Amino acid sequence: MANKPRKVKRSWVKERVAFERERTDKDFNYNGRKWRNIRKLQLESFPLCCDCEADGLVVAATVADHDTQAKVLMARGDDPYDMKWLKSRCKKHHDSKSGKERHRGGMG
């Protein structure tokens, strides 16, 4: 039966603490009550996917998406909770848009 190797304490390596990350004011809280209420209001006000509507389709929106990423809005000094920055999208269009943003570095 194999034995588990002993852990070696290296003095020059900083010990890692699981699940500990320094949060800054620059982080947008998608899990907060304020965001959940804004998201709910957006989806109630605009229940159809804006991209599907442009294509002539009627598809229910499931995601309240920032048209410009929240971190970009905060860097510019804009309020990411303002509904003028939000669009209602279906999961397909949200994932497509977010993937393109991630691929080009998240600008826009």
MMTF fields as JSON, N, C-alpha, C and O atoms, coordinates in Angstrom:
{
  "mmtfVersion": "1.0.0",
  "mmtfProducer": "UNKNOWN",
  "numBonds": 431,
  "numAtoms": 432,
  "numGroups": 108,
  "numChains": 1,
  "numModels": 1,
  "chainsPerModel": [1],
  "groupsPerChain": [108],
  "chainIdList": ["A"],
  "bondAtomList": [4, 2, 8, 6, 12, 10, 16, 14, 20, 18, 24, 22, 28, 26, 32, 30, 36, 34, 40, 38, 44, 42, 48, 46, 52, 50, 56, 54, 60, 58, 64, 62, 68, 66, 72, 70, 76, 74, 80, 78, 84, 82, 88, 86, 92, 90, 96, 94, 100, 98, 104, 102, 108, 106, 112, 110, 116, 114, 120, 118, 124, 122, 128, 126, 132, 130, 136, 134, 140, 138, 144, 142, 148, 146, 152, 150, 156, 154, 160, 158, 164, 162, 168, 166, 172, 170, 176, 174, 180, 178, 184, 182, 188, 186, 192, 190, 196, 194, 200, 198, 204, 202, 208, 206, 212, 210, 216, 214, 220, 218, 224, 222, 228, 226, 232, 230, 236, 234, 240, 238, 244, 242, 248, 246, 252, 250, 256, 254, 260, 258, 264, 262, 268, 266, 272, 270, 276, 274, 280, 278, 284, 282, 288, 286, 292, 290, 296, 294, 300, 298, 304, 302, 308, 306, 312, 310, 316, 314, 320, 318, 324, 322, 328, 326, 332, 330, 336, 334, 340, 338, 344, 342, 348, 346, 352, 350, 356, 354, 360, 358, 364, 362, 368, 366, 372, 370, 376, 374, 380, 378, 384, 382, 388, 386, 392, 390, 396, 394, 400, 398, 404, 402, 408, 406, 412, 410, 416, 414, 420, 418, 424, 422, 428, 426],
  "bondOrderList": [1, 1, 1, 1, 1, 1, 1, 1, 1, 1, 1, 1, 1, 1, 1, 1, 1, 1, 1, 1, 1, 1, 1, 1, 1, 1, 1, 1, 1, 1, 1, 1, 1, 1, 1, 1, 1, 1, 1, 1, 1, 1, 1, 1, 1, 1, 1, 1, 1, 1, 1, 1, 1, 1, 1, 1, 1, 1, 1, 1, 1, 1, 1, 1, 1, 1, 1, 1, 1, 1, 1, 1, 1, 1, 1, 1, 1, 1, 1, 1, 1, 1, 1, 1, 1, 1, 1, 1, 1, 1, 1, 1, 1, 1, 1, 1, 1, 1, 1, 1, 1, 1, 1, 1, 1, 1, 1],
  "groupList": [{"groupName": "MET", "atomNameList": ["N", "CA", "C", "O"], "elementList": ["N", "C", "C", "O"], "formalChargeList": [0, 0, 0, 0], "bondAtomList": [1, 0, 2, 1, 3, 2], "bondOrderList": [1, 1, 2], "singleLetterCode": "M", "chemCompType": "L-PEPTIDE LINKING"}, {"groupName": "ALA", "atomNameList": ["N", "CA", "C", "O"], "elementList": ["N", "C", "C", "O"], "formalChargeList": [0, 0, 0, 0], "bondAtomList": [1, 0, 2, 1, 3, 2], "bondOrderList": [1, 1, 2], "singleLetterCode": "A", "chemCompType": "L-PEPTIDE LINKING"}, {"groupName": "ASN", "atomNameList": ["N", "CA", "C", "O"], "elementList": ["N", "C", "C", "O"], "formalChargeList": [0, 0, 0, 0], "bondAtomList": [1, 0, 2, 1, 3, 2], "bondOrderList": [1, 1, 2], "singleLetterCode": "N", "chemCompType": "L-PEPTIDE LINKING"}, {"groupName": "LYS", "atomNameList": ["N", "CA", "C", "O"], "elementList": ["N", "C", "C", "O"], "formalChargeList": [0, 0, 0, 0], "bondAtomList": [1, 0, 2, 1, 3, 2], "bondOrderList": [1, 1, 2], "singleLetterCode": "K", "chemCompType": "L-PEPTIDE LINKING"}, {"groupName": "PRO", "atomNameList": ["N", "CA", "C", "O"], "elementList": ["N", "C", "C", "O"], "formalChargeList": [0, 0, 0, 0], "bondAtomList": [1, 0, 2, 1, 3, 2], "bondOrderList": [1, 1, 2], "singleLetterCode": "P", "chemCompType": "L-PEPTIDE LINKING"}, {"groupName": "ARG", "atomNameList": ["N", "CA", "C", "O"], "elementList": ["N", "C", "C", "O"], "formalChargeList": [0, 0, 0, 0], "bondAtomList": [1, 0, 2, 1, 3, 2], "bondOrderList": [1, 1, 2], "singleLetterCode": "R", "chemCompType": "L-PEPTIDE LINKING"}, {"groupName": "VAL", "atomNameList": ["N", "CA", "C", "O"], "elementList": ["N", "C", "C", "O"], "formalChargeList": [0, 0, 0, 0], "bondAtomList": [1, 0, 2, 1, 3, 2], "bondOrderList": [1, 1, 2], "singleLetterCode": "V", "chemCompType": "L-PEPTIDE LINKING"}, {"groupName": "SER", "atomNameList": ["N", "CA", "C", "O"], "elementList": ["N", "C", "C", "O"], "formalChargeList": [0, 0, 0, 0], "bondAtomList": [1, 0, 2, 1, 3, 2], "bondOrderList": [1, 1, 2], "singleLetterCode": "S", "chemCompType": "L-PEPTIDE LINKING"}, {"groupName": "TRP", "atomNameList": ["N", "CA", "C", "O"], "elementList": ["N", "C", "C", "O"], "formalChargeList": [0, 0, 0, 0], "bondAtomList": [1, 0, 2, 1, 3, 2], "bondOrderList": [1, 1, 2], "singleLetterCode": "W", "chemCompType": "L-PEPTIDE LINKING"}, {"groupName": "GLU", "atomNameList": ["N", "CA", "C", "O"], "elementList": ["N", "C", "C", "O"], "formalChargeList": [0, 0, 0, 0], "bondAtomList": [1, 0, 2, 1, 3, 2], "bondOrderList": [1, 1, 2], "singleLetterCode": "E", "chemCompType": "L-PEPTIDE LINKING"}, {"groupName": "PHE", "atomNameList": ["N", "CA", "C", "O"], "elementList": ["N", "C", "C", "O"], "formalChargeList": [0, 0, 0, 0], "bondAtomList": [1, 0, 2, 1, 3, 2], "bondOrderList": [1, 1, 2], "singleLetterCode": "F", "chemCompType": "L-PEPTIDE LINKING"}, {"groupName": "THR", "atomNameList": ["N", "CA", "C", "O"], "elementList": ["N", "C", "C", "O"], "formalChargeList": [0, 0, 0, 0], "bondAtomList": [1, 0, 2, 1, 3, 2], "bondOrderList": [1, 1, 2], "singleLetterCode": "T", "chemCompType": "L-PEPTIDE LINKING"}, {"groupName": "ASP", "atomNameList": ["N", "CA", "C", "O"], "elementList": ["N", "C", "C", "O"], "formalChargeList": [0, 0, 0, 0], "bondAtomList": [1, 0, 2, 1, 3, 2], "bondOrderList": [1, 1, 2], "singleLetterCode": "D", "chemCompType": "L-PEPTIDE LINKING"}, {"groupName": "TYR", "atomNameList": ["N", "CA", "C", "O"], "elementList": ["N", "C", "C", "O"], "formalChargeList": [0, 0, 0, 0], "bondAtomList": [1, 0, 2, 1, 3, 2], "bondOrderList": [1, 1, 2], "singleLetterCode": "Y", "chemCompType": "L-PEPTIDE LINKING"}, {"groupName": "GLY", "atomNameList": ["N", "CA", "C", "O"], "elementList": ["N", "C", "C", "O"], "formalChargeList": [0, 0, 0, 0], "bondAtomList": [1, 0, 2, 1, 3, 2], "bondOrderList": [1, 1, 2], "singleLetterCode": "G", "chemCompType": "PEPTIDE LINKING"}, {"groupName": "ILE", "atomNameList": ["N", "CA", "C", "O"], "elementList": ["N", "C", "C", "O"], "formalChargeList": [0, 0, 0, 0], "bondAtomList": [1, 0, 2, 1, 3, 2], "bondOrderList": [1, 1, 2], "singleLetterCode": "I", "chemCompType": "L-PEPTIDE LINKING"}, {"groupName": "LEU", "atomNameList": ["N", "CA", "C", "O"], "elementList": ["N", "C", "C", "O"], "formalChargeList": [0, 0, 0, 0], "bondAtomList": [1, 0, 2, 1, 3, 2], "bondOrderList": [1, 1, 2], "singleLetterCode": "L", "chemCompType": "L-PEPTIDE LINKING"}, {"groupName": "GLN", "atomNameList": ["N", "CA", "C", "O"], "elementList": ["N", "C", "C", "O"], "formalChargeList": [0, 0, 0, 0], "bondAtomList": [1, 0, 2, 1, 3, 2], "bondOrderList": [1, 1, 2], "singleLetterCode": "Q", "chemCompType": "L-PEPTIDE LINKING"}, {"groupName": "CYS", "atomNameList": ["N", "CA", "C", "O"], "elementList": ["N", "C", "C", "O"], "formalChargeList": [0, 0, 0, 0], "bondAtomList": [1, 0, 2, 1, 3, 2], "bondOrderList": [1, 1, 2], "singleLetterCode": "C", "chemCompType": "L-PEPTIDE LINKING"}, {"groupName": "HIS", "atomNameList": ["N", "CA", "C", "O"], "elementList": ["N", "C", "C", "O"], "formalChargeList": [0, 0, 0, 0], "bondAtomList": [1, 0, 2, 1, 3, 2], "bondOrderList": [1, 1, 2], "singleLetterCode": "H", "chemCompType": "L-PEPTIDE LINKING"}],
  "groupTypeList": [0, 1, 2, 3, 4, 5, 3, 6, 3, 5, 7, 8, 6, 3, 9, 5, 6, 1, 10, 9, 5, 9, 5, 11, 12, 3, 12, 10, 2, 13, 2, 14, 5, 3, 8, 5, 2, 15, 5, 3, 16, 17, 16, 9, 7, 10, 4, 16, 18, 18, 12, 18, 9, 1, 12, 14, 16, 6, 6, 1, 1, 11, 6, 1, 12, 19, 12, 11, 17, 1, 3, 6, 16, 0, 1, 5, 14, 12, 12, 4, 13, 12, 0, 3, 8, 16, 3, 7, 5, 18, 3, 3, 19, 19, 12, 7, 3, 7, 14, 3, 9, 5, 19, 5, 14, 14, 0, 14],
  "groupIdList": [1, 2, 3, 4, 5, 6, 7, 8, 9, 10, 11, 12, 13, 14, 15, 16, 17, 18, 19, 20, 21, 22, 23, 24, 25, 26, 27, 28, 29, 30, 31, 32, 33, 34, 35, 36, 37, 38, 39, 40, 41, 42, 43, 44, 45, 46, 47, 48, 49, 50, 51, 52, 53, 54, 55, 56, 57, 58, 59, 60, 61, 62, 63, 64, 65, 66, 67, 68, 69, 70, 71, 72, 73, 74, 75, 76, 77, 78, 79, 80, 81, 82, 83, 84, 85, 86, 87, 88, 89, 90, 91, 92, 93, 94, 95, 96, 97, 98, 99, 100, 101, 102, 103, 104, 105, 106, 107, 108],
  "secStructList": [7, 7, 7, 7, 7, 7, 7, 7, 7, 7, 6, 6, 1, 7, 7, 7, 7, 6, 6, 7, 7, 7, 7, 7, 6, 6, 1, 7, 7, 6, 6, 1, 2, 2, 2, 2, 2, 2, 2, 2, 2, 2, 2, 2, 2, 7, 7, 5, 7, 2, 2, 2, 2, 2, 6, 6, 7, 7, 7, 5, 7, 7, 3, 3, 3, 3, 1, 1, 7, 2, 2, 2, 2, 2, 2, 2, 6, 7, 7, 6, 6, 7, 4, 4, 4, 3, 3, 3, 3, 7, 2, 2, 2, 2, 2, 2, 2, 2, 2, 2, 2, 2, 2, 6, 6, 1, 7, 7],
  "xCoordList": [0.845, 0.0, 0.898, 1.897, 0.547, 1.358, 1.209, 0.155, 2.261, 2.25, 2.137, 2.667, 1.444, 1.318, 2.638, 3.131, 3.216, 4.483, 4.323, 3.28, 5.357, 5.332, 5.387, 6.017, 4.714, 4.773, 6.086, 6.534, 6.687, 7.955, 7.688, 7.153, 8.056, 7.862, 9.067, 10.189, 8.826, 9.897, 9.775, 8.729, 10.828, 10.775, 10.542, 10.024, 10.898, 10.763, 9.401, 9.103, 8.584, 7.267, 6.211, 6.098, 5.437, 4.376, 3.258, 2.843, 2.778, 1.733, 0.412, 0.007, -0.24, -1.493, -2.655, -2.713, -3.589, -4.791, -5.951, -6.212, -6.635, -7.724, -8.856, -9.199, -9.422, -10.592, -10.35, -11.306, -9.121, -8.854, -8.356, -7.33, -9.081, -8.714, -8.996, -10.01, -8.134, -8.326, -9.37, -9.186, -10.458, -11.51, -11.24, -10.793, -11.515, -11.33, -12.659, -13.621, -12.712, -13.921, -14.154, -15.248, -13.129, -13.252, -14.035, -14.467, -14.221, -14.971, -16.467, -16.981, -17.166, -18.611, -19.274, -18.919, -20.23, -20.864, -22.119, -23.191, -21.981, -23.132, -23.995, -25.049, -23.572, -24.333, -25.055, -25.693, -24.965, -25.567, -27.051, -27.562, -27.722, -29.159, -29.469, -30.438, -28.64, -28.878, -28.864, -29.752, -27.859, -27.787, -28.963, -29.546, -29.321, -30.436, -31.731, -32.533, -31.95, -33.158, -33.136, -34.159, -31.982, -31.855, -32.071, -32.752, -31.493, -31.641, -33.108, -33.606, -33.781, -35.197, -36.025, -36.888, -35.76, -36.476, -36.224, -37.146, -34.974, -34.63, -35.391, -35.953, -35.409, -36.073, -37.592, -38.264, -38.146, -39.585, -39.939, -40.977, -39.086, -39.339, -39.137, -39.887, -38.123, -37.797, -37.671, -36.561, -38.797, -38.772, -38.231, -37.987, -38.04, -37.565, -36.104, -35.628, -35.405, -34.0, -33.893, -34.548, -33.071, -32.945, -32.317, -32.682, -31.384, -30.737, -31.683, -31.688, -32.478, -33.457, -34.54, -34.986, -34.962, -35.957, -35.442, -36.197, -34.163, -33.57, -33.576, -33.639, -33.51, -33.557, -34.985, -35.187, -35.981, -37.374, -37.89, -38.934, -37.189, -37.601, -38.151, -37.799, -39.017, -39.559, -39.011, -39.482, -37.995, -37.345, -37.261, -36.868, -37.632, -37.59, -36.144, -35.271, -35.91, -34.587, -34.424, -35.366, -33.236, -32.957, -31.807, -31.545, -31.114, -29.931, -30.036, -30.343, -29.779, -29.625, -28.135, -27.342, -27.754, -26.346, -25.906, -26.63, -24.717, -24.14, -23.696, -22.921, -24.181, -23.77, -22.271, -21.565, -21.797, -20.37, -20.05, -20.82, -18.951, -18.642, -18.64, -18.261, -19.07, -19.174, -17.83, -17.765, -16.755, -15.439, -15.002, -14.306, -15.404, -15.087, -15.91, -15.402, -17.182, -18.039, -17.484, -17.426, -17.078, -16.55, -15.238, -14.97, -14.417, -13.152, -13.407, -12.627, -14.504, -14.86, -15.574, -15.761, -15.977, -16.696, -18.206, -18.924, -18.702, -20.145, -20.699, -19.972, -21.998, -22.664, -23.107, -23.988, -22.526, -22.908, -24.314, -24.851, -24.915, -26.277, -27.33, -28.524, -26.91, -27.845, -28.397, -27.638, -29.713, -30.343, -30.054, -30.302, -29.536, -29.23, -28.07, -27.882, -27.297, -26.184, -26.584, -25.753, -27.832, -28.26, -29.066, -29.779, -28.94, -29.751, -30.25, -29.555, -31.455, -32.002, -31.604, -31.836, -31.005, -30.552, -30.902, -31.037, -31.045, -31.178, -29.775, -28.779, -29.701, -28.398, -27.481, -26.279, -28.034, -27.226, -26.521, -25.313, -27.27, -26.673, -25.761, -24.748, -26.105, -25.237, -23.886, -22.842, -23.904, -22.657, -21.811, -20.585, -22.474, -21.761, -21.077, -19.902, -21.809, -21.263, -20.135, -19.085, -20.345, -19.334, -18.068, -16.962, -18.22, -17.061, -16.246, -15.016, -16.917, -16.212, -15.486, -14.358, -16.132, -15.489, -14.247, -13.201, -14.359, -13.234, -12.08, -10.909, -12.435, -11.413, -10.627, -9.419, -11.298, -10.599, -10.169, -9.828, -10.179, -9.644, -10.665, -10.29, -11.954, -12.988, -13.272, -13.871, -12.87, -13.139, -14.428, -14.415, -15.517, -16.771, -17.639, -18.748],
  "yCoordList": [-1.168, 0.0, 1.24, 1.287, 2.218, 3.435, 4.312, 4.345, 5.003, 5.934, 7.364, 7.71, 8.181, 9.591, 10.292, 10.156, 11.038, 11.701, 12.774, 13.42, 12.95, 13.966, 15.354, 15.566, 16.299, 17.68, 18.288, 18.083, 19.031, 19.682, 21.173, 21.807, 21.726, 23.151, 23.903, 23.738, 24.721, 25.52, 26.941, 27.572, 27.44, 28.729, 29.897, 30.928, 29.775, 30.883, 30.917, 31.867, 29.906, 29.844, 30.32, 29.797, 31.325, 31.853, 30.817, 30.242, 30.584, 29.587, 30.099, 31.234, 29.247, 29.608, 29.311, 28.259, 30.269, 30.072, 29.896, 30.776, 28.78, 28.482, 29.491, 29.909, 29.871, 30.745, 32.138, 32.841, 32.537, 33.874, 34.736, 34.442, 35.786, 36.687, 38.098, 38.354, 38.98, 40.364, 41.014, 41.12, 41.444, 42.119, 43.606, 44.17, 44.226, 45.669, 46.303, 45.606, 47.614, 48.324, 48.192, 48.476, 47.763, 47.62, 46.375, 46.245, 45.459, 44.238, 44.538, 45.195, 44.062, 44.243, 43.025, 41.892, 43.252, 42.159, 41.68, 42.265, 40.616, 40.048, 39.204, 38.721, 39.018, 38.195, 39.032, 38.482, 40.343, 41.211, 41.45, 41.24, 41.889, 42.151, 43.246, 43.146, 44.29, 45.404, 44.913, 45.259, 44.108, 43.6, 42.68, 42.77, 41.796, 40.876, 41.644, 41.248, 42.742, 43.55, 44.267, 44.328, 44.811, 45.486, 44.478, 44.775, 43.294, 42.242, 41.855, 41.719, 41.684, 41.306, 42.389, 42.087, 43.649, 44.771, 44.838, 45.092, 44.611, 44.635, 43.55, 43.813, 42.336, 41.231, 41.374, 40.884, 42.039, 42.306, 43.402, 43.332, 44.405, 45.522, 45.126, 45.557, 44.306, 43.877, 42.352, 41.827, 41.633, 40.169, 39.412, 38.209, 40.099, 39.413, 39.743, 40.832, 38.791, 38.978, 40.05, 39.952, 41.069, 42.176, 41.715, 42.223, 40.767, 40.275, 39.406, 39.484, 38.584, 37.753, 38.632, 38.37, 39.676, 40.608, 41.259, 41.432, 41.621, 42.239, 41.274, 41.698, 39.972, 38.949, 38.539, 37.685, 39.141, 38.825, 37.618, 37.071, 37.196, 36.043, 36.506, 37.579, 35.688, 35.978, 34.92, 33.783, 35.328, 34.423, 35.132, 36.297, 34.423, 35.006, 35.249, 34.406, 36.408, 36.741, 36.092, 36.047, 35.596, 34.983, 35.674, 35.387, 36.586, 37.233, 38.741, 39.229, 39.481, 40.933, 41.177, 40.918, 41.674, 41.767, 43.219, 44.056, 43.521, 44.845, 44.939, 44.105, 45.947, 46.143, 46.43, 45.94, 47.221, 47.444, 46.801, 46.955, 46.092, 45.36, 46.275, 47.444, 45.721, 46.483, 47.061, 48.196, 46.296, 46.809, 47.988, 48.883, 47.995, 49.117, 50.334, 51.455, 50.11, 51.211, 51.846, 53.071, 51.021, 51.549, 52.287, 53.284, 51.813, 52.488, 53.869, 54.797, 54.003, 55.302, 56.201, 57.389, 55.649, 56.438, 56.381, 57.145, 55.482, 55.321, 54.331, 53.491, 54.443, 53.552, 52.275, 52.341, 51.114, 49.878, 49.399, 48.514, 49.979, 49.596, 50.391, 50.121, 51.352, 52.148, 51.278, 50.63, 51.268, 50.374, 50.762, 49.968, 51.964, 52.337, 51.508, 51.465, 50.857, 50.032, 48.568, 47.751, 48.229, 46.826, 46.477, 47.314, 45.24, 44.664, 43.313, 42.607, 42.96, 41.633, 40.704, 41.005, 39.575, 38.632, 37.202, 36.879, 36.357, 34.921, 34.382, 35.054, 33.19, 32.618, 32.478, 32.724, 32.087, 31.892, 33.185, 33.186, 34.283, 35.549, 36.13, 36.752, 35.937, 36.427, 35.716, 36.361, 34.391, 33.626, 33.984, 34.057, 34.205, 34.581, 35.937, 36.091, 36.912, 38.258, 38.231, 38.838, 37.537, 37.479, 36.776, 37.181, 35.736, 35.034, 35.918, 35.897, 36.692, 37.621, 38.691, 39.06, 39.192, 40.2, 39.624, 40.272, 38.418, 37.787, 37.556, 37.696, 37.199, 36.909, 38.159, 38.086, 39.303, 40.528, 41.371, 42.542, 40.804, 41.5, 42.243, 43.009, 42.044, 42.623, 44.081, 44.721, 44.633, 46.051, 46.224, 46.211, 46.384, 46.681, 45.528, 45.611],
  "zCoordList": [0.0, 0.0, 0.0, 0.717, -0.787, -0.901, 0.338, 0.972, 0.659, 1.786, 1.285, 0.229, 2.048, 1.706, 2.046, 3.166, 1.098, 1.39, 2.471, 2.569, 3.267, 4.315, 3.697, 2.661, 4.356, 3.899, 4.349, 5.477, 3.455, 3.757, 3.91, 3.001, 5.045, 5.304, 4.755, 5.236, 3.755, 3.167, 3.698, 3.551, 4.307, 4.996, 4.046, 4.474, 2.797, 1.857, 1.164, 0.44, 1.373, 0.745, 1.736, 2.845, 1.316, 2.164, 2.265, 1.258, 3.473, 3.675, 3.116, 3.369, 2.361, 1.717, 2.647, 3.283, 2.715, 3.515, 2.539, 1.718, 2.625, 1.7, 1.835, 2.941, 0.724, 0.631, 1.204, 1.533, 1.324, 1.836, 0.69, 0.076, 0.413, -0.659, -0.192, 0.458, -0.51, -0.095, -0.985, -2.198, -0.383, -1.142, -1.138, -0.14, -2.255, -2.356, -2.718, -3.039, -2.666, -3.069, -4.568, -5.057, -5.297, -6.743, -7.132, -8.278, -6.188, -6.463, -6.483, -5.577, -7.512, -7.601, -6.984, -7.305, -6.105, -5.364, -6.092, -5.941, -6.879, -7.579, -6.652, -7.066, -5.42, -4.497, -3.451, -2.552, -3.556, -2.551, -2.793, -3.894, -1.753, -1.828, -2.851, -3.604, -2.871, -3.798, -5.249, -6.028, -5.613, -6.983, -7.29, -8.371, -6.359, -6.609, -6.847, -7.693, -6.112, -6.312, -7.656, -8.339, -8.046, -9.346, -10.475, -11.456, -10.333, -11.34, -11.507, -12.624, -10.386, -10.42, -11.107, -11.93, -10.766, -11.374, -12.879, -13.655, -13.293, -14.715, -15.475, -16.539, -14.932, -15.627, -15.611, -16.52, -14.591, -14.579, -15.581, -16.239, -15.697, -16.611, -18.069, -18.944, -18.326, -19.688, -19.699, -19.606, -19.811, -19.669, -20.882, -20.793, -22.016, -23.219, -23.493, -23.173, -24.087, -24.446, -25.53, -26.567, -25.291, -26.244, -27.562, -28.623, -27.516, -28.733, -29.558, -30.787, -28.889, -29.601, -30.228, -31.345, -29.506, -30.047, -31.32, -32.277, -31.34, -32.525, -33.711, -34.865, -33.418, -34.467, -34.818, -35.681, -34.155, -34.416, -33.653, -34.005, -32.626, -31.824, -30.482, -29.991, -29.895, -28.568, -27.608, -27.575, -26.824, -25.877, -24.533, -24.458, -23.475, -22.13, -21.705, -21.912, -21.113, -20.578, -19.208, -18.417, -18.937, -17.639, -16.92, -15.752, -17.61, -17.045, -17.215, -18.303, -16.133, -16.217, -16.403, -15.497, -17.567, -17.942, -18.038, -18.577, -17.515, -17.711, -19.165, -19.633, -19.88, -21.262, -21.312, -22.194, -20.368, -20.151, -18.815, -17.867, -18.708, -17.485, -16.265, -16.347, -15.134, -13.888, -13.476, -13.004, -13.648, -13.232, -14.1, -13.622, -15.371, -16.258, -15.847, -15.828, -15.519, -15.069, -13.801, -13.693, -12.845, -11.585, -11.809, -11.139, -12.741, -13.039, -13.639, -13.425, -14.392, -14.976, -13.985, -14.249, -12.846, -11.847, -12.008, -11.362, -12.863, -13.053, -12.038, -11.507, -11.778, -10.825, -11.541, -12.398, -11.221, -11.908, -11.557, -12.223, -10.511, -10.133, -10.914, -10.781, -11.714, -12.507, -13.638, -14.358, -13.787, -14.768, -16.211, -17.118, -16.444, -17.831, -18.4, -19.616, -17.535, -17.981, -18.166, -18.563, -17.886, -17.913, -19.156, -19.71, -19.578, -20.654, -20.173, -19.442, -20.587, -20.29, -21.43, -22.601, -21.075, -22.097, -21.701, -20.521, -22.715, -22.458, -22.167, -22.437, -21.627, -21.253, -22.462, -22.359, -23.599, -24.804, -25.211, -25.448, -25.291, -25.703, -24.627, -24.948, -23.36, -22.283, -22.32, -22.224, -22.457, -22.479, -23.699, -23.613, -24.832, -26.045, -25.871, -26.204, -25.353, -25.141, -24.119, -24.334, -23.016, -21.955, -22.435, -22.079, -23.233, -23.774, -24.697, -24.652, -25.53, -26.424, -25.617, -25.944, -24.562, -23.707, -23.046, -23.007, -22.533, -21.855, -22.831, -22.476, -24.067, -25.072, -25.446, -25.672, -25.513, -25.908, -24.707, -24.87, -23.527, -22.372, -21.549, -20.662, -21.812, -20.963, -21.185, -20.32, -22.304, -22.529, -23.324, -24.555, -22.626, -23.28, -23.328, -23.854]
}
